[in-house]
Amino acid sequence: MKLSRILSNQNGVSRRQARLLIASGRVAVNDLSCGDPAVEVDRFSSVKVDGEIVQKAEPGHYLMLNKPAGFLSATLDHTHTTVMELIAPELREDLHIAGRLDRASTGLLILTNDGRWSRQLTEPRIKIPKVYRVCTAYPISPDTSQRFAEGIWFEYEQLTTSPAQLDLLGPREARVTIYEGRYHQVKRMFHAAGNRVTALHRERMGKIRLDDSLAPGKYRPLTPEEIDLMQA
């Protein structure tokens, strides 16, 4: 919401009076003077006029969870246990999941109440890298890396996936980097290449890496530096 609108909504002044207040240097956003009435201010920012609070900043929550297998990436489900049950009750209500994993998959899951921030992780046009460690049922064929790099045709969507990178770690193990987030994408790509994924573990989203010290089922707040990685 624009700063001038917040002042007029919360402070009982007209839009014109709000712009005059801002222009006079009497308005601060997050304790920094702001002279732009059109600046966008979210609910996680404080707004003050002459040192008096007009909008109190709500706390932002940014959590890294090491998702174990068997938990559904959903905020609510009446059949399956969800990842929300791993989170402290006082944090659950306002959280959403930024980039889901299917029930059998494990690894990095990000939960937050900041929709603007999480869109940097999930917006398709941004194409951030998502890195997975994959185990397969059969030896990975020599041409799989090239096929992934060229893109895999998905009949149902009538499209070819964006180029993906496959690095072999063993005969039946690889690290895969994709830049999309289509339904069961990695598993479907291997299926198209004549193989089957038996385990899929997400290691990284963008520049945020799963903390090696985080046991399955455990979570921690992102550090300020990790949060800033998605705002750079």
VOTORLO-813786 format. One record per residue (C-alpha): x negated, y, z negated; chain; residue number from 1. Coordinates in Angstrom, 2 decimals. Last residue first. Layout:
PT | c1 | c2 | c3 | chaine | num
PT | X | Y | Z | A | NUM $
...
END
This chain:
PT | c1 | c2 | c3 | chaine | num
PT | -19.23 | -8.69 | 3.48 | A | 232 $
PT | -15.92 | -9.33 | 1.72 | A | 231 $
PT | -16.07 | -13.14 | 1.79 | A | 230 $
PT | -19.55 | -13.24 | 0.26 | A | 229 $
PT | -18.37 | -10.71 | -2.35 | A | 228 $
PT | -16.42 | -13.40 | -4.18 | A | 227 $
PT | -19.55 | -15.57 | -4.33 | A | 226 $
PT | -21.60 | -12.67 | -5.76 | A | 225 $
PT | -18.92 | -11.91 | -8.36 | A | 224 $
PT | -19.18 | -15.57 | -9.44 | A | 223 $
PT | -16.33 | -17.88 | -8.56 | A | 222 $
PT | -14.43 | -19.11 | -11.59 | A | 221 $
PT | -14.96 | -22.76 | -12.48 | A | 220 $
PT | -13.32 | -26.07 | -11.67 | A | 219 $
PT | -13.43 | -29.71 | -12.70 | A | 218 $
PT | -11.60 | -32.66 | -11.12 | A | 217 $
PT | -14.79 | -34.13 | -9.64 | A | 216 $
PT | -17.81 | -32.84 | -11.60 | A | 215 $
PT | -19.20 | -29.37 | -10.86 | A | 214 $
PT | -23.01 | -29.38 | -11.11 | A | 213 $
PT | -23.44 | -29.48 | -7.33 | A | 212 $
PT | -21.44 | -26.25 | -7.00 | A | 211 $
PT | -19.54 | -26.44 | -3.72 | A | 210 $
PT | -20.89 | -23.84 | -1.32 | A | 209 $
PT | -19.34 | -20.49 | -0.42 | A | 208 $
PT | -20.98 | -18.98 | 2.67 | A | 207 $
PT | -18.09 | -19.82 | 4.98 | A | 206 $
PT | -16.39 | -22.80 | 3.40 | A | 205 $
PT | -18.85 | -25.45 | 2.19 | A | 204 $
PT | -19.24 | -29.04 | 1.04 | A | 203 $
PT | -15.96 | -30.66 | 2.03 | A | 202 $
PT | -15.95 | -34.44 | 1.49 | A | 201 $
PT | -14.37 | -36.89 | 3.93 | A | 200 $
PT | -14.39 | -40.64 | 3.40 | A | 199 $
PT | -13.31 | -43.58 | 5.60 | A | 198 $
PT | -13.15 | -41.67 | 8.89 | A | 197 $
PT | -12.31 | -43.88 | 11.87 | A | 196 $
PT | -14.10 | -44.24 | 15.21 | A | 195 $
PT | -13.28 | -44.27 | 18.92 | A | 194 $
PT | -14.27 | -40.66 | 19.71 | A | 193 $
PT | -10.63 | -39.58 | 19.63 | A | 192 $
PT | -10.41 | -41.07 | 16.13 | A | 191 $
PT | -13.49 | -39.06 | 15.14 | A | 190 $
PT | -11.79 | -35.87 | 16.28 | A | 189 $
PT | -8.55 | -36.85 | 14.55 | A | 188 $
PT | -10.33 | -37.33 | 11.22 | A | 187 $
PT | -12.09 | -33.98 | 11.55 | A | 186 $
PT | -8.87 | -32.14 | 12.43 | A | 185 $
PT | -6.48 | -33.60 | 9.88 | A | 184 $
PT | -4.13 | -30.72 | 10.79 | A | 183 $
PT | -6.15 | -27.89 | 12.31 | A | 182 $
PT | -8.55 | -25.77 | 10.29 | A | 181 $
PT | -10.90 | -24.20 | 12.79 | A | 180 $
PT | -14.61 | -23.45 | 12.90 | A | 179 $
PT | -15.94 | -26.97 | 12.41 | A | 178 $
PT | -19.21 | -28.23 | 10.95 | A | 177 $
PT | -19.72 | -31.98 | 10.56 | A | 176 $
PT | -22.34 | -33.73 | 8.43 | A | 175 $
PT | -22.70 | -37.36 | 9.32 | A | 174 $
PT | -22.57 | -40.91 | 7.95 | A | 173 $
PT | -22.10 | -44.28 | 9.60 | A | 172 $
PT | -25.54 | -44.89 | 11.15 | A | 171 $
PT | -27.13 | -42.30 | 8.83 | A | 170 $
PT | -27.25 | -38.53 | 8.27 | A | 169 $
PT | -26.25 | -37.60 | 11.82 | A | 168 $
PT | -25.59 | -33.91 | 12.43 | A | 167 $
PT | -22.32 | -33.03 | 14.20 | A | 166 $
PT | -21.55 | -29.47 | 15.25 | A | 165 $
PT | -18.14 | -28.39 | 16.51 | A | 164 $
PT | -17.11 | -26.54 | 19.67 | A | 163 $
PT | -13.52 | -25.25 | 19.42 | A | 162 $
PT | -10.85 | -27.90 | 19.78 | A | 161 $
PT | -9.21 | -28.51 | 23.14 | A | 160 $
PT | -5.51 | -27.86 | 23.42 | A | 159 $
PT | -2.18 | -29.49 | 24.23 | A | 158 $
PT | -1.12 | -29.46 | 20.56 | A | 157 $
PT | -0.04 | -33.13 | 20.64 | A | 156 $
PT | -2.70 | -34.16 | 23.16 | A | 155 $
PT | -5.66 | -32.89 | 21.18 | A | 154 $
PT | -8.68 | -32.70 | 23.53 | A | 153 $
PT | -12.01 | -32.70 | 21.67 | A | 152 $
PT | -14.53 | -29.89 | 22.09 | A | 151 $
PT | -17.80 | -29.78 | 24.05 | A | 150 $
PT | -19.94 | -29.84 | 20.91 | A | 149 $
PT | -17.82 | -32.65 | 19.45 | A | 148 $
PT | -18.30 | -34.69 | 22.61 | A | 147 $
PT | -22.06 | -34.08 | 22.53 | A | 146 $
PT | -22.35 | -35.23 | 18.92 | A | 145 $
PT | -20.20 | -38.29 | 19.63 | A | 144 $
PT | -22.36 | -39.47 | 22.55 | A | 143 $
PT | -24.72 | -41.61 | 20.45 | A | 142 $
PT | -21.85 | -43.57 | 18.86 | A | 141 $
PT | -21.30 | -43.29 | 15.12 | A | 140 $
PT | -21.55 | -46.75 | 13.59 | A | 139 $
PT | -18.12 | -47.98 | 12.47 | A | 138 $
PT | -15.82 | -47.27 | 9.53 | A | 137 $
PT | -17.04 | -43.70 | 9.11 | A | 136 $
PT | -18.42 | -41.54 | 6.32 | A | 135 $
PT | -18.17 | -37.76 | 6.59 | A | 134 $
PT | -19.84 | -34.83 | 4.85 | A | 133 $
PT | -17.90 | -31.69 | 5.69 | A | 132 $
PT | -18.79 | -28.08 | 6.52 | A | 131 $
PT | -16.28 | -25.35 | 7.28 | A | 130 $
PT | -17.69 | -22.50 | 9.35 | A | 129 $
PT | -15.71 | -19.23 | 9.47 | A | 128 $
PT | -13.66 | -18.73 | 12.62 | A | 127 $
PT | -12.37 | -15.19 | 11.94 | A | 126 $
PT | -9.53 | -15.67 | 14.47 | A | 125 $
PT | -8.14 | -18.63 | 12.51 | A | 124 $
PT | -7.55 | -16.64 | 9.27 | A | 123 $
PT | -8.23 | -19.12 | 6.44 | A | 122 $
PT | -11.27 | -17.94 | 4.50 | A | 121 $
PT | -10.95 | -14.19 | 5.12 | A | 120 $
PT | -7.22 | -14.67 | 4.48 | A | 119 $
PT | -8.18 | -15.61 | 0.93 | A | 118 $
PT | -9.24 | -12.05 | 0.10 | A | 117 $
PT | -5.99 | -10.45 | 1.24 | A | 116 $
PT | -3.97 | -13.11 | -0.54 | A | 115 $
PT | -5.60 | -12.61 | -3.94 | A | 114 $
PT | -4.04 | -15.08 | -6.39 | A | 113 $
PT | -6.82 | -17.60 | -5.82 | A | 112 $
PT | -7.64 | -21.28 | -5.38 | A | 111 $
PT | -10.62 | -22.56 | -3.38 | A | 110 $
PT | -11.17 | -26.28 | -2.78 | A | 109 $
PT | -14.58 | -27.82 | -2.24 | A | 108 $
PT | -14.79 | -31.58 | -2.38 | A | 107 $
PT | -12.58 | -34.57 | -1.75 | A | 106 $
PT | -10.28 | -36.06 | 0.88 | A | 105 $
PT | -7.60 | -38.69 | 0.26 | A | 104 $
PT | -4.78 | -36.21 | -0.41 | A | 103 $
PT | -5.56 | -33.93 | 2.50 | A | 102 $
PT | -7.66 | -30.83 | 1.92 | A | 101 $
PT | -6.17 | -27.34 | 2.01 | A | 100 $
PT | -7.76 | -24.04 | 2.97 | A | 99 $
PT | -7.06 | -21.23 | 0.52 | A | 98 $
PT | -4.74 | -22.70 | -2.09 | A | 97 $
PT | -2.33 | -20.41 | -3.95 | A | 96 $
PT | -2.36 | -19.20 | -7.53 | A | 95 $
PT | 0.23 | -17.03 | -9.32 | A | 94 $
PT | 1.74 | -19.60 | -11.67 | A | 93 $
PT | -1.29 | -21.79 | -12.27 | A | 92 $
PT | -3.57 | -19.68 | -14.47 | A | 91 $
PT | -1.85 | -20.06 | -17.85 | A | 90 $
PT | -1.37 | -23.78 | -17.23 | A | 89 $
PT | -5.15 | -24.47 | -16.95 | A | 88 $
PT | -5.88 | -26.08 | -13.58 | A | 87 $
PT | -6.12 | -29.84 | -12.90 | A | 86 $
PT | -2.34 | -30.08 | -12.64 | A | 85 $
PT | -2.53 | -27.53 | -9.83 | A | 84 $
PT | -4.37 | -30.13 | -7.75 | A | 83 $
PT | -1.07 | -31.90 | -7.22 | A | 82 $
PT | 0.20 | -35.27 | -8.45 | A | 81 $
PT | 2.60 | -36.71 | -5.90 | A | 80 $
PT | 6.37 | -37.08 | -5.68 | A | 79 $
PT | 8.03 | -33.82 | -6.79 | A | 78 $
PT | 5.37 | -31.59 | -5.26 | A | 77 $
PT | 4.33 | -28.10 | -6.26 | A | 76 $
PT | 1.31 | -25.85 | -5.62 | A | 75 $
PT | -0.03 | -28.18 | -2.96 | A | 74 $
PT | -3.33 | -29.83 | -2.08 | A | 73 $
PT | -2.26 | -33.31 | -3.19 | A | 72 $
PT | -4.49 | -35.22 | -5.58 | A | 71 $
PT | -5.58 | -38.79 | -4.89 | A | 70 $
PT | -9.24 | -38.08 | -4.18 | A | 69 $
PT | -10.99 | -35.58 | -6.43 | A | 68 $
PT | -11.12 | -31.85 | -5.67 | A | 67 $
PT | -14.18 | -30.01 | -6.91 | A | 66 $
PT | -12.41 | -26.76 | -7.68 | A | 65 $
PT | -13.76 | -23.23 | -7.16 | A | 64 $
PT | -11.52 | -20.53 | -8.62 | A | 63 $
PT | -10.90 | -16.88 | -7.80 | A | 62 $
PT | -8.42 | -15.11 | -10.10 | A | 61 $
PT | -7.79 | -11.37 | -9.78 | A | 60 $
PT | -6.65 | -9.53 | -12.89 | A | 59 $
PT | -4.00 | -6.86 | -12.31 | A | 58 $
PT | -5.28 | -3.29 | -12.18 | A | 57 $
PT | -3.09 | -0.76 | -14.00 | A | 56 $
PT | -1.35 | 1.75 | -11.76 | A | 55 $
PT | -0.69 | 5.35 | -12.77 | A | 54 $
PT | -3.26 | 5.43 | -15.58 | A | 53 $
PT | -4.10 | 8.91 | -16.86 | A | 52 $
PT | -7.62 | 10.20 | -16.20 | A | 51 $
PT | -6.42 | 13.25 | -14.28 | A | 50 $
PT | -4.47 | 10.87 | -12.03 | A | 49 $
PT | -5.55 | 7.23 | -12.28 | A | 48 $
PT | -5.21 | 4.22 | -9.98 | A | 47 $
PT | -6.50 | 0.76 | -10.90 | A | 46 $
PT | -7.10 | -1.84 | -8.22 | A | 45 $
PT | -6.03 | -5.52 | -8.22 | A | 44 $
PT | -2.53 | -4.64 | -7.03 | A | 43 $
PT | -3.89 | -3.46 | -3.69 | A | 42 $
PT | -4.84 | 0.03 | -2.52 | A | 41 $
PT | -5.02 | 0.94 | 1.17 | A | 40 $
PT | -6.55 | 4.38 | 1.80 | A | 39 $
PT | -4.10 | 6.71 | 3.55 | A | 38 $
PT | -4.22 | 9.49 | 0.95 | A | 37 $
PT | -8.02 | 9.76 | 1.30 | A | 36 $
PT | -9.70 | 11.89 | -1.36 | A | 35 $
PT | -10.68 | 9.16 | -3.81 | A | 34 $
PT | -12.67 | 9.74 | -7.00 | A | 33 $
PT | -14.05 | 6.48 | -8.37 | A | 32 $
PT | -12.63 | 4.97 | -11.59 | A | 31 $
PT | -11.17 | 1.97 | -9.74 | A | 30 $
PT | -9.24 | 4.43 | -7.59 | A | 29 $
PT | -9.41 | 7.99 | -8.90 | A | 28 $
PT | -7.05 | 10.90 | -8.22 | A | 27 $
PT | -7.67 | 14.53 | -9.25 | A | 26 $
PT | -9.90 | 15.36 | -6.30 | A | 25 $
PT | -7.69 | 18.21 | -5.04 | A | 24 $
PT | -6.94 | 16.31 | -1.82 | A | 23 $
PT | -5.46 | 13.43 | -3.80 | A | 22 $
PT | -3.16 | 15.66 | -5.80 | A | 21 $
PT | -2.13 | 17.50 | -2.63 | A | 20 $
PT | -1.35 | 14.19 | -0.88 | A | 19 $
PT | 0.81 | 13.13 | -3.83 | A | 18 $
PT | 2.67 | 16.45 | -3.78 | A | 17 $
PT | 3.50 | 15.85 | -0.10 | A | 16 $
PT | 4.67 | 12.30 | -0.80 | A | 15 $
PT | 6.93 | 13.63 | -3.54 | A | 14 $
PT | 6.12 | 12.99 | -7.20 | A | 13 $
PT | 7.55 | 10.47 | -9.66 | A | 12 $
PT | 4.21 | 8.94 | -10.63 | A | 11 $
PT | 4.81 | 5.33 | -9.69 | A | 10 $
PT | 6.45 | 5.53 | -6.27 | A | 9 $
PT | 4.98 | 8.87 | -5.16 | A | 8 $
PT | 1.55 | 7.94 | -6.43 | A | 7 $
PT | 1.66 | 4.48 | -4.88 | A | 6 $
PT | 2.82 | 5.97 | -1.59 | A | 5 $
PT | -0.11 | 8.39 | -1.47 | A | 4 $
PT | -2.55 | 5.54 | -2.11 | A | 3 $
PT | -1.27 | 3.49 | 0.82 | A | 2 $
PT | 0.00 | 0.00 | 0.00 | A | 1 $
END
